[in-house]
Amino acid sequence: MKILIVEDDPMVAHINLKFANKAGYDDVDTVSDIESAKERILNGNVDLVLLDVYLPTGKGTDLLKWIRQENLSTDAILITADHSSETVEMAMNFGAVDYLIKPFDFARFQLAMDKFERKKSGIVSKKSVEQDDIDSIFFDYATKSDKIKSVLDKGMSEKTYTTILDAIKSINAPTTAEELGDRLGISRVSVRRYLEFMETQGILEMKPVYGKKGRPQHLFKYVQEGN
């Protein structure tokens, strides 16, 4: 599986690369403009493009249109700050697998990659398909709750996970497990477990703060990807 990241912001490109690696994809290249992307796609057997919309030499949707005009099998997931319905519709019309609006977390990125994998394994790898193969691609039967549960560690609650994540997003500033536990009425130990788990997912950043004595406090902050 070969992935090409087309992104002119080095920091965002690094985040996308980190997420792709975390999702289990190691053969990942990065370019920053449309012409370089075309060259890589034509010469590199690229399976999937993680594609920004606003690029120095044009729009990502132009690259996606070119891929379709050239009758190439390369798929694309749009990763952009563009909220316009016109761009979303254009991406859909040109066959984008998914459309991710920055900022997003790793769990949402994983869902997009799962959708791509379902398409690849359900249709591309088969000479003929059944209705179930088609339905798994065109219809998302798994609920958000099911998908969150699928990534949680044993003993974790989807409701608690969502509550803590929503709270730390709303705070939008570094906070401790103690502060968040007091705010939510959840034990510090439980909150810390979920925060540390989210940090391993790339959803949160953790920073130790050392005082004059005793163990350091750990500050957690939601990662605003793409900012």
TAKA-V512801 format. One record per residue. RES is the residue in one small letter. PHI is phi in radians with two decimals (999 if undefined). BURIAL is + if it has 16 or more other ideal C-beta (glycine too) atoms within 10 Angstrom, else -. Layout:
RES;PHI;BURIAL + RES;PHI;BURIAL
//
This chain:
m;999;- + k;-1.99;+ + i;-2.04;+ + l;-2.10;+ + i;-1.62;+ + v;-1.98;+ + e;-2.73;+ + d;-1.58;- + d;-1.58;+ + p;-1.01;- + m;-1.17;- + v;-1.16;+ + a;-1.04;+ + h;-1.14;- + i;-1.10;+ + n;-1.09;+ + l;-1.13;+ + k;-1.07;- + f;-1.15;+ + a;-1.08;+ + n;-1.10;- + k;-1.10;- + a;-1.37;- + g;1.81;- + y;-1.90;+ + d;-1.84;- + d;-1.56;- + v;-2.25;+ + d;-2.00;- + t;-2.31;+ + v;-2.31;+ + s;-2.05;+ + d;-2.57;- + i;-1.20;+ + e;-1.10;- + s;-1.12;- + a;-1.12;+ + k;-1.06;+ + e;-1.09;- + r;-1.14;+ + i;-1.13;+ + l;-1.23;- + n;-1.82;- + g;-2.08;- + n;0.91;- + v;-1.29;+ + d;-1.48;+ + l;-2.53;+ + v;-1.94;+ + l;-1.66;+ + l;-2.09;+ + d;-1.36;+ + v;-1.55;+ + y;-1.64;- + l;-2.22;+ + p;-1.03;- + t;-1.91;- + g;2.63;- + k;-1.83;+ + g;-1.04;+ + t;-1.14;+ + d;-1.16;- + l;-1.15;+ + l;-1.10;+ + k;-1.07;+ + w;-1.08;+ + i;-1.00;+ + r;-1.23;- + q;-1.13;- + e;-1.44;- + n;1.01;- + l;-1.59;- + s;-1.51;- + t;-1.09;+ + d;-1.70;+ + a;-2.51;+ + i;-2.06;+ + l;-1.36;+ + i;-2.23;+ + t;-2.73;+ + a;-1.63;- + d;-1.30;+ + h;-1.65;- + s;-1.18;- + s;-1.12;- + e;-1.10;- + t;-1.19;+ + v;-1.06;+ + e;-1.10;- + m;-1.10;+ + a;-1.07;+ + m;-1.13;- + n;-1.11;- + f;-1.61;+ + g;1.45;- + a;-1.09;+ + v;-1.21;+ + d;-2.78;+ + y;-2.42;+ + l;-1.88;+ + i;-1.67;- + k;-1.22;+ + p;-1.48;+ + f;-2.44;+ + d;-1.78;+ + f;-1.11;+ + a;-1.05;+ + r;-1.21;+ + f;-1.07;+ + q;-1.08;+ + l;-1.09;+ + a;-1.12;+ + m;-1.19;+ + d;-1.09;+ + k;-1.10;+ + f;-1.08;+ + e;-1.11;- + r;-1.10;+ + k;-1.13;+ + k;-1.13;+ + s;-1.40;- + g;-1.45;+ + i;-2.20;- + v;-1.05;- + s;-1.48;- + k;-2.10;- + k;-1.37;- + s;-2.45;- + v;-2.23;- + e;-1.77;- + q;-1.05;- + d;-1.09;- + d;-1.09;+ + i;-1.18;- + d;-1.09;- + s;-1.16;+ + i;-1.64;+ + f;-1.45;- + f;-2.22;- + d;-1.64;- + y;-1.31;- + a;-1.29;- + t;-1.39;- + k;-1.02;- + s;-1.08;- + d;-1.04;- + k;-1.28;+ + i;-1.12;+ + k;-1.04;- + s;-1.18;- + v;-1.82;- + l;-1.36;- + d;-1.24;- + k;-1.00;- + g;1.59;- + m;-1.48;+ + s;-1.78;- + e;-1.09;+ + k;-1.14;- + t;-1.15;+ + y;-0.97;+ + t;-1.15;- + t;-1.06;+ + i;-1.18;+ + l;-1.11;+ + d;-1.09;- + a;-1.17;+ + i;-1.25;+ + k;-1.14;- + s;-1.21;- + i;-1.20;- + n;0.94;- + a;-2.77;- + p;-1.02;+ + t;-2.55;+ + t;-1.78;+ + a;-1.09;+ + e;-1.10;- + e;-1.09;+ + l;-1.22;+ + g;-1.09;+ + d;-1.09;- + r;-1.14;- + l;-1.74;+ + g;1.27;- + i;-2.05;+ + s;-1.04;- + r;-1.03;- + v;-1.11;- + s;-1.14;+ + v;-1.06;+ + r;-1.07;+ + r;-1.06;+ + y;-1.19;+ + l;-1.10;+ + e;-1.15;- + f;-1.13;+ + m;-1.12;+ + e;-1.14;+ + t;-1.20;- + q;-1.39;+ + g;1.53;+ + i;-1.41;+ + l;-2.12;+ + e;-1.85;- + m;-2.11;- + k;-2.33;- + p;-1.34;- + v;-2.15;- + y;-1.68;- + g;-1.66;- + k;-1.24;- + k;-2.68;- + g;1.46;- + r;-1.29;- + p;-1.23;- + q;-1.43;- + h;-2.01;+ + l;-1.67;+ + f;-2.00;+ + k;-2.46;+ + y;-1.13;+ + v;-1.44;+ + q;-1.54;- + e;-1.09;+ + g;1.56;+ + n;-1.65;-
//
